[in-house]
């Protein structure tokens, strides 16, 4: 059972208005690849894992790990693929309050709005600026003991 289902049962919430666990949502969405996976699913609908790559070259195991984290948070559902019984289709959970705007899809969790249009760019590792690198902390010379 997912964390979202546990939360709804304990709070007596209906599937139409879920109560999201803020810490869990922020933790799961702290990874850019997971946000990109949500954007791919919001724009393209249900897809098998091999068609989702999170915007970067990822192994199937890596994508499945991120999809599993999204499933446990209640953001993604896994359904049988009617065309290929060996693979599952991943989709946004019906509980996810997806809003389509002129600037792109958004998810309104009630405590925050996730604007997915910001994640449309390719996720790349942070570049180190050219030139000599300076230490983060300068060390002062040790004082001689007397």
Backbone as a printed PyTorch tensor [residue, N CA C, xyz], in Angstrom:
tensor([[[  0.8410,  -1.1730,   0.0000],
         [  0.0000,   0.0000,   0.0000],
         [  0.8870,   1.2360,   0.0000]],

        [[  0.4870,   2.2610,  -0.7410],
         [  1.3100,   3.4590,  -0.8340],
         [  1.1020,   4.3630,   0.3710]],

        [[  2.0380,   5.2900,   0.5330],
         [  1.9370,   6.2510,   1.6260],
         [  0.6850,   7.1010,   1.4670]],

        [[  0.3230,   7.3980,   0.2160],
         [ -0.8660,   8.2110,  -0.0390],
         [ -2.1200,   7.4680,   0.3900]],

        [[ -2.2240,   6.1710,   0.0900],
         [ -3.3940,   5.3910,   0.4780],
         [ -3.4870,   5.2690,   1.9950]],

        [[ -2.3510,   5.0500,   2.6600],
         [ -2.3420,   4.9960,   4.1210],
         [ -2.8450,   6.3030,   4.7070]],

        [[ -2.3920,   7.4040,   4.1370],
         [ -2.7430,   8.7150,   4.6440],
         [ -4.2380,   8.9700,   4.4720]],

        [[ -4.8100,   8.5630,   3.3450],
         [ -6.2290,   8.7800,   3.1020],
         [ -7.0840,   7.9460,   4.0490]],

        [[ -6.6760,   6.6950,   4.2720],
         [ -7.4440,   5.8420,   5.1720],
         [ -7.4420,   6.3970,   6.5850]],

        [[ -6.2650,   6.8200,   7.0610],
         [ -6.1750,   7.3010,   8.4330],
         [ -6.8760,   8.6390,   8.6040]],

        [[ -6.8770,   9.4700,   7.5740],
         [ -7.4920,  10.7880,   7.6900],
         [ -8.9540,  10.7710,   7.2690]],

        [[ -9.4150,   9.6380,   6.7130],
         [-10.7910,   9.5620,   6.2600],
         [-11.0610,  10.4340,   5.0440]],

        [[-10.0480,  10.7080,   4.2530],
         [-10.1790,  11.5620,   3.0760],
         [-10.7640,  10.7680,   1.9140]],

        [[-11.4450,  11.4640,   1.0450],
         [-11.9340,  10.8510,  -0.1800],
         [-10.8650,  11.0080,  -1.2440]],

        [[-10.8640,  10.1440,  -2.2720],
         [ -9.8540,  10.2590,  -3.3250],
         [ -9.9230,  11.5790,  -4.0780]],

        [[-11.0540,  12.3000,  -4.0010],
         [-11.1750,  13.5640,  -4.7210],
         [-10.3520,  14.6810,  -4.0940]],

        [[-10.1460,  14.6480,  -2.8030],
         [ -9.4110,  15.7130,  -2.1240],
         [ -8.4090,  15.0900,  -1.1590]],

        [[ -7.2870,  14.5860,  -1.6770],
         [ -6.3170,  13.9330,  -0.7930],
         [ -5.5600,  14.9400,   0.0690]],

        [[ -5.0870,  14.4690,   1.1900],
         [ -4.2310,  15.2570,   2.0630],
         [ -2.8090,  14.7600,   1.8300]],

        [[ -1.9590,  15.5830,   1.2430],
         [ -0.6110,  15.1780,   0.8800],
         [  0.3360,  15.3560,   2.0570]],

        [[  1.2840,  14.4530,   2.1830],
         [  2.3370,  14.5390,   3.1900],
         [  3.4080,  15.4870,   2.6430]],

        [[  3.4830,  16.6800,   3.2140],
         [  4.3880,  17.7060,   2.6870],
         [  5.8400,  17.2560,   2.6640]],

        [[  6.3000,  16.6570,   3.7490],
         [  7.7030,  16.2290,   3.8080],
         [  8.0070,  15.1870,   2.7410]],

        [[  7.0980,  14.2510,   2.5470],
         [  7.2980,  13.2040,   1.5500],
         [  7.3260,  13.7960,   0.1380]],

        [[  6.3950,  14.6980,  -0.1470],
         [  6.3410,  15.3040,  -1.4790],
         [  7.6060,  16.1100,  -1.7560]],

        [[  8.0340,  16.9380,  -0.8030],
         [  9.2490,  17.7200,  -1.0080],
         [ 10.4700,  16.8130,  -1.1540]],

        [[ 10.5220,  15.7370,  -0.3770],
         [ 11.6520,  14.8090,  -0.4710],
         [ 11.6940,  14.1400,  -1.8430]],

        [[ 10.5560,  13.6270,  -2.2920],
         [ 10.5110,  12.9200,  -3.5740],
         [ 10.8160,  13.8690,  -4.7350]],

        [[ 10.2970,  15.0820,  -4.6640],
         [ 10.4890,  16.0300,  -5.7690],
         [ 11.8030,  16.7990,  -5.6930]],

        [[ 12.6310,  16.4840,  -4.6970],
         [ 13.9300,  17.1540,  -4.6000],
         [ 14.9090,  16.6560,  -5.6640]],

        [[ 14.5680,  15.5860,  -6.3410],
         [ 15.4310,  15.0140,  -7.3810],
         [ 14.9350,  15.4950,  -8.7490]],

        [[ 15.7590,  16.2380,  -9.5010],
         [ 15.3240,  16.7700, -10.8030],
         [ 14.8260,  15.7040, -11.7790]],

        [[ 15.4070,  14.5250, -11.7600],
         [ 14.9820,  13.4630, -12.6830],
         [ 13.5240,  13.0880, -12.4180]],

        [[ 13.1300,  13.0550, -11.1570],
         [ 11.7420,  12.7030, -10.8270],
         [ 10.7790,  13.7840, -11.3030]],

        [[ 11.1710,  15.0440, -11.1800],
         [ 10.3240,  16.1230, -11.6890],
         [ 10.1870,  16.0200, -13.2000]],

        [[ 11.2630,  15.6610, -13.8820],
         [ 11.2190,  15.5000, -15.3370],
         [ 10.3240,  14.3180, -15.7190]],

        [[ 10.3680,  13.2460, -14.9580],
         [  9.4840,  12.1060, -15.2110],
         [  8.0200,  12.5230, -15.0740]],

        [[  7.7070,  13.3210, -14.0470],
         [  6.3360,  13.8180, -13.8890],
         [  5.9210,  14.6640, -15.0860]],

        [[  6.8220,  15.5160, -15.5680],
         [  6.5200,  16.3410, -16.7360],
         [  6.2570,  15.4640, -17.9550]],

        [[  7.0940,  14.4570, -18.1690],
         [  6.9010,  13.5480, -19.3090],
         [  5.5430,  12.8670, -19.2400]],

        [[  5.1440,  12.4300, -18.0440],
         [  3.8580,  11.7510, -17.8890],
         [  2.6880,  12.7300, -18.0080]],

        [[  2.8710,  13.9590, -17.5270],
         [  1.8120,  14.9650, -17.6290],
         [  1.5590,  15.3580, -19.0820]],

        [[  2.6100,  15.4280, -19.8500],
         [  2.4750,  15.8270, -21.2630],
         [  2.1220,  14.6760, -22.1880]],

        [[  2.6950,  13.5060, -21.9390],
         [  2.5520,  12.4200, -22.8950],
         [  1.6040,  11.3150, -22.4940]],

        [[  1.0530,  11.3790, -21.3080],
         [  0.1570,  10.3190, -20.8660],
         [  0.9230,   9.0720, -20.4580]],

        [[  0.2050,   7.9670, -20.2530],
         [  0.8440,   6.7230, -19.7900],
         [  1.9110,   6.2180, -20.7620]],

        [[  3.0200,   5.7650, -20.1860],
         [  4.1260,   5.2440, -20.9930],
         [  4.7940,   4.0850, -20.2650]],

        [[  5.3890,   3.1540, -21.0180],
         [  6.2120,   2.1300, -20.3640],
         [  7.5270,   2.7500, -19.8850]],

        [[  8.1580,   2.1130, -18.9330],
         [  9.3860,   2.6410, -18.3370],
         [ 10.4820,   2.8390, -19.3760]],

        [[ 10.5370,   1.9750, -20.3850],
         [ 11.6140,   2.0990, -21.3740],
         [ 11.4690,   3.3350, -22.2620]],

        [[ 10.3040,   3.9880, -22.2620],
         [ 10.1130,   5.2300, -23.0150],
         [ 10.3450,   6.4620, -22.1480]],

        [[ 10.5310,   6.2600, -20.8640],
         [ 10.8010,   7.3600, -19.9360],
         [ 12.2750,   7.3400, -19.5810]],

        [[ 12.9340,   8.4750, -19.7220],
         [ 14.3470,   8.4940, -19.3450],
         [ 14.6870,   9.6470, -18.4220]],

        [[ 13.7100,  10.4320, -18.0060],
         [ 13.9660,  11.5110, -17.0710],
         [ 14.7740,  12.6580, -17.6400]],

        [[ 14.8710,  12.7470, -18.9530],
         [ 15.5710,  13.8660, -19.5630],
         [ 17.0620,  13.6690, -19.7250]],

        [[ 17.5870,  12.5950, -19.2140],
         [ 19.0050,  12.2970, -19.3530],
         [ 19.1510,  10.8200, -19.6620]],

        [[ 20.3080,  10.4400, -20.1110],
         [ 20.5480,   9.0190, -20.3640],
         [ 20.5870,   8.2880, -19.0400]],

        [[ 19.6420,   7.4470, -18.8340],
         [ 19.5460,   6.6760, -17.5960],
         [ 19.3780,   5.2130, -17.9590]],

        [[ 19.8090,   4.3710, -17.0860],
         [ 19.5740,   2.9550, -17.2770],
         [ 18.1250,   2.6590, -16.9010]],

        [[ 17.6170,   1.5490, -17.3730],
         [ 16.2510,   1.1490, -17.0290],
         [ 16.0960,   0.9910, -15.5240]],

        [[ 17.1220,   0.4360, -14.8690],
         [ 17.0520,   0.2680, -13.4170],
         [ 16.9580,   1.6070, -12.7030]],

        [[ 17.6910,   2.6070, -13.1860],
         [ 17.6490,   3.9330, -12.5810],
         [ 16.2770,   4.5740, -12.7290]],

        [[ 15.6910,   4.4620, -13.9210],
         [ 14.3590,   5.0220, -14.1570],
         [ 13.3390,   4.2980, -13.2770]],

        [[ 13.4320,   2.9810, -13.1910],
         [ 12.4900,   2.2150, -12.3640],
         [ 12.6100,   2.5860, -10.8890]],

        [[ 13.8140,   2.8840, -10.4350],
         [ 14.0120,   3.3030,  -9.0440],
         [ 13.2810,   4.6200,  -8.7750]],

        [[ 13.4090,   5.5680,  -9.7010],
         [ 12.7400,   6.8500,  -9.5300],
         [ 11.2200,   6.7110,  -9.6540]],

        [[ 10.7570,   5.8800, -10.5860],
         [  9.3190,   5.6450, -10.7220],
         [  8.7490,   4.9830,  -9.4650]],

        [[  9.5240,   4.0970,  -8.8630],
         [  9.0910,   3.4430,  -7.6240],
         [  8.9200,   4.4630,  -6.5010]],

        [[  9.8540,   5.4110,  -6.3940],
         [  9.7430,   6.4550,  -5.3680],
         [  8.5080,   7.3180,  -5.6160]],

        [[  8.2400,   7.6390,  -6.8700],
         [  7.0520,   8.4220,  -7.2040],
         [  5.7740,   7.6360,  -6.9140]],

        [[  5.8010,   6.3320,  -7.1520],
         [  4.6320,   5.4810,  -6.8480],
         [  4.3770,   5.4320,  -5.3490]],

        [[  5.4260,   5.2610,  -4.5560],
         [  5.2670,   5.1800,  -3.1110],
         [  4.7290,   6.4800,  -2.5260]],

        [[  5.0060,   7.6040,  -3.1800],
         [  4.4970,   8.8950,  -2.7210],
         [  3.0680,   9.1330,  -3.2030]],

        [[  2.5540,   8.2490,  -4.0620],
         [  1.1940,   8.3920,  -4.5640],
         [  1.0740,   9.2830,  -5.7790]],

        [[  2.1970,   9.6260,  -6.4120],
         [  2.1720,  10.5280,  -7.5640],
         [  2.0260,   9.8020,  -8.8970]],

        [[  2.4450,   8.5560,  -8.9510],
         [  2.4390,   7.7830, -10.1910],
         [  1.7500,   6.4510,  -9.9280]],

        [[  1.0060,   5.9840, -10.9130],
         [  0.3870,   4.6610, -10.8110],
         [  0.9770,   3.7540, -11.8890]],

        [[  0.9160,   2.4610, -11.6320],
         [  1.4210,   1.4630, -12.5760],
         [  0.2420,   0.5730, -12.9730]],

        [[  0.0070,   0.4740, -14.2840],
         [ -1.1310,  -0.2860, -14.7930],
         [ -0.6630,  -1.2730, -15.8510]],

        [[ -1.4280,  -2.3490, -16.0630],
         [ -1.0550,  -3.2930, -17.1120],
         [ -1.1160,  -2.6370, -18.4920]],

        [[ -0.2060,  -3.0260, -19.3640],
         [ -0.1630,  -2.5170, -20.7290],
         [ -1.0110,  -3.4350, -21.6050]],

        [[ -2.1190,  -2.9490, -22.1690],
         [ -2.9710,  -3.8230, -22.9810],
         [ -2.2950,  -4.2860, -24.2770]],

        [[ -1.3180,  -3.5170, -24.7700],
         [ -0.6410,  -3.8830, -26.0160],
         [  0.5010,  -4.8600, -25.7820]],

        [[  1.1240,  -4.7850, -24.6290],
         [  2.2820,  -5.6260, -24.3280],
         [  2.1650,  -6.0840, -22.8790]],

        [[  1.7230,  -7.2930, -22.6810],
         [  1.4780,  -7.8130, -21.3410],
         [  2.7310,  -7.9570, -20.4890]],

        [[  3.9040,  -7.8910, -21.1090],
         [  5.1500,  -8.0290, -20.3480],
         [  5.5700,  -6.7390, -19.6680]],

        [[  5.0500,  -5.6250, -20.1290],
         [  5.4640,  -4.3330, -19.5930],
         [  4.2770,  -3.6110, -18.9710]],

        [[  4.5770,  -2.8090, -17.9740],
         [  3.5460,  -1.9950, -17.3290],
         [  3.5870,  -0.5820, -17.8790]],

        [[  2.4500,   0.0900, -17.7820],
         [  2.3790,   1.5000, -18.1570],
         [  2.3980,   2.3330, -16.8850]],

        [[  3.1810,   3.3990, -16.9040],
         [  3.2380,   4.3280, -15.7860],
         [  2.4790,   5.5840, -16.1900]],

        [[  1.6930,   6.1080, -15.2580],
         [  0.8890,   7.3050, -15.5130],
         [  0.8060,   8.1280, -14.2380]],

        [[  0.4340,   9.3910, -14.3840],
         [  0.1560,  10.1890, -13.2000],
         [ -1.0120,   9.5520, -12.4660]],

        [[ -0.9310,   9.5140, -11.1730],
         [ -2.0160,   8.9720, -10.3660],
         [ -3.2690,   9.8200, -10.5700]],

        [[ -4.4430,   9.1970, -10.5540],
         [ -5.6730,   9.9900, -10.6620],
         [ -5.8410,  10.9650,  -9.4910]],

        [[ -5.1130,  10.7400,  -8.4060],
         [ -5.1850,  11.6260,  -7.2460],
         [ -4.4030,  12.9190,  -7.4350]],

        [[ -3.5050,  12.9460,  -8.4200],
         [ -2.6560,  14.1260,  -8.6400],
         [ -3.4990,  15.2260,  -9.2790]],

        [[ -3.5970,  16.3830,  -8.6070],
         [ -4.4090,  17.4800,  -9.1330],
         [ -3.6690,  18.2530, -10.2350]],

        [[ -3.7110,  17.7390, -11.4510],
         [ -3.0060,  18.3320, -12.5890],
         [ -3.8440,  19.4510, -13.1930]],

        [[ -3.2090,  20.5930, -13.3910],
         [ -3.8540,  21.7530, -13.9980],
         [ -3.0560,  22.0930, -15.2490]],

        [[ -3.7410,  22.2600, -16.3760],
         [ -3.0670,  22.6510, -17.6070],
         [ -3.2660,  24.1520, -17.8010]],

        [[ -2.1580,  24.8730, -17.9060],
         [ -2.2000,  26.3220, -18.1060],
         [ -1.5050,  26.6640, -19.4170]],

        [[ -1.5490,  27.9330, -19.7910],
         [ -0.9030,  28.3840, -21.0300],
         [  0.6150,  28.1960, -20.9590]],

        [[  1.1800,  28.2560, -19.7500],
         [  2.6380,  28.1260, -19.6120],
         [  3.0790,  26.6790, -19.4180]],

        [[  2.1380,  25.7630, -19.2140],
         [  2.4880,  24.3600, -19.0470],
         [  1.7220,  23.7260, -17.9000]],

        [[  1.9280,  22.4370, -17.6870],
         [  1.2000,  21.7480, -16.6260],
         [  1.6810,  22.1620, -15.2330]],

        [[  0.7330,  22.1410, -14.2850],
         [  1.0310,  22.4400, -12.8870],
         [  0.3190,  21.4160, -12.0130]],

        [[  0.9220,  21.1420, -10.8630],
         [  0.2920,  20.2720,  -9.8700],
         [  0.0820,  21.1020,  -8.6160]],

        [[ -1.1890,  21.1870,  -8.1780],
         [ -1.5380,  21.9570,  -6.9880],
         [ -1.7450,  20.9950,  -5.8270]],

        [[ -0.7640,  20.9530,  -4.9320],
         [ -0.8320,  20.0560,  -3.7790],
         [ -1.6040,  20.6660,  -2.6170]],

        [[ -2.0190,  21.9050,  -2.7360],
         [ -2.7070,  22.5740,  -1.6480],
         [ -1.7500,  23.3850,  -0.7930]],

        [[ -0.5710,  22.8730,  -0.5390],
         [  0.4440,  23.5940,   0.2340],
         [  1.5110,  24.1970,  -0.6660]],

        [[  1.5530,  23.7810,  -1.9320],
         [  2.4630,  24.3590,  -2.9150],
         [  1.9810,  23.9940,  -4.3130]],

        [[  2.4160,  24.7710,  -5.2850],
         [  2.1030,  24.4910,  -6.6850],
         [  3.4110,  24.1810,  -7.3890]],

        [[  3.4730,  23.0440,  -8.0330],
         [  4.6540,  22.6420,  -8.7870],
         [  4.4170,  23.0010, -10.2440]],

        [[  5.1920,  23.9480, -10.7480],
         [  5.0850,  24.3650, -12.1440],
         [  6.0620,  23.5390, -12.9570]],

        [[  5.5390,  22.6150, -13.7160],
         [  6.3810,  21.6690, -14.4340],
         [  7.0330,  22.2680, -15.6680]],

        [[  6.5990,  23.4180, -16.1290],
         [  7.2100,  23.9940, -17.3260],
         [  8.6660,  24.3590, -17.0980]],

        [[  9.0580,  24.6040, -15.8510],
         [ 10.4420,  24.9610, -15.5510],
         [ 11.4030,  23.7970, -15.7980]],

        [[ 10.8900,  22.5720, -15.8740],
         [ 11.7480,  21.4000, -15.9880],
         [ 11.8300,  20.8880, -17.4140]],

        [[ 11.3710,  21.7120, -18.3720],
         [ 11.3750,  21.2880, -19.7540],
         [ 12.7800,  21.2720, -20.3480]],

        [[ 13.6830,  22.0210, -19.7660],
         [ 15.0520,  22.0420, -20.2910],
         [ 15.7560,  20.7260, -19.9270]],

        [[ 16.7620,  20.4230, -20.7030],
         [ 17.5050,  19.1970, -20.4460],
         [ 18.2660,  19.3170, -19.1250]],

        [[ 18.1670,  18.3040, -18.3310],
         [ 18.8660,  18.2960, -17.0530],
         [ 20.3100,  17.9120, -17.3210]],

        [[ 21.2200,  18.7720, -16.9310],
         [ 22.6390,  18.5150, -17.1470],
         [ 23.3770,  18.7250, -15.8360]],

        [[ 24.4930,  18.0600, -15.6630],
         [ 25.2670,  18.2930, -14.4540],
         [ 25.7430,  19.7360, -14.4000]],

        [[ 25.9220,  20.2300, -13.2130],
         [ 26.3930,  21.5980, -13.0560],
         [ 27.8130,  21.7200, -13.5800]],

        [[ 28.0220,  22.7620, -14.3750],
         [ 29.3430,  22.9740, -14.9580],
         [ 30.2290,  23.7250, -13.9660]],

        [[ 31.4830,  23.3840, -13.9510],
         [ 32.4560,  24.0830, -13.1200],
         [ 33.0170,  25.2200, -13.9600]],

        [[ 32.9710,  26.4560, -13.4470],
         [ 33.4680,  27.5750, -14.2520],
         [ 34.9460,  27.4090, -14.5850]],

        [[ 35.3600,  27.8900, -15.7720],
         [ 36.7680,  27.7520, -16.1430],
         [ 37.6560,  28.6310, -15.2680]],

        [[ 38.8990,  28.2770, -15.2130],
         [ 39.8570,  29.0610, -14.4370],
         [ 40.3140,  28.3000, -13.2150]],

        [[ 41.2630,  28.8960, -12.5000],
         [ 41.7820,  28.2070, -11.3170],
         [ 40.7000,  28.1130, -10.2570]],

        [[ 40.6740,  26.9880,  -9.6100],
         [ 39.6700,  26.8090,  -8.5720],
         [ 40.2340,  27.2840,  -7.2470]],

        [[ 39.4170,  27.9920,  -6.5220],
         [ 39.8150,  28.4990,  -5.2140],
         [ 39.2310,  27.5910,  -4.1530]],

        [[ 39.9350,  27.3970,  -3.0650],
         [ 39.3820,  26.5650,  -2.0120],
         [ 38.1480,  27.2210,  -1.4080]],

        [[ 37.2200,  26.4030,  -0.9490],
         [ 36.0120,  26.9380,  -0.3390],
         [ 36.3130,  27.6710,   0.9580]],

        [[ 37.2630,  27.1720,   1.7070],
         [ 37.6260,  27.7800,   2.9700],
         [ 39.1170,  28.0770,   2.9390]],

        [[ 39.4770,  29.2770,   3.3320],
         [ 40.9010,  29.5820,   3.3790],
         [ 41.4330,  29.1630,   4.7430]],

        [[ 42.6070,  28.6310,   4.7230],
         [ 43.2200,  28.1970,   5.9690],
         [ 44.2650,  29.2210,   6.3770]],

        [[ 44.1560,  29.6780,   7.5990],
         [ 45.1670,  30.6110,   8.0760],
         [ 46.3690,  29.8120,   8.5640]],

        [[ 47.5470,  30.3730,   8.3940],
         [ 48.7310,  29.6330,   8.8380],
         [ 48.6830,  29.3830,  10.3560]],

        [[ 49.1680,  28.2600,  10.7340],
         [ 49.1710,  27.9070,  12.1580],
         [ 50.1070,  28.8410,  12.9120]],

        [[ 49.6700,  29.2700,  14.0750],
         [ 50.4990,  30.1380,  14.9000],
         [ 51.4980,  29.2990,  15.6620]],

        [[ 52.7200,  29.7600,  15.6930],
         [ 53.7240,  28.9750,  16.4300],
         [ 53.4190,  29.0140,  17.9220]],

        [[ 53.6580,  27.9260,  18.5740],
         [ 53.4330,  27.8640,  20.0200],
         [ 54.6890,  28.3540,  20.7300]],

        [[ 54.4880,  29.0270,  21.7860],
         [ 55.6520,  29.5690,  22.5250],
         [ 55.9210,  28.8080,  23.7620]]])
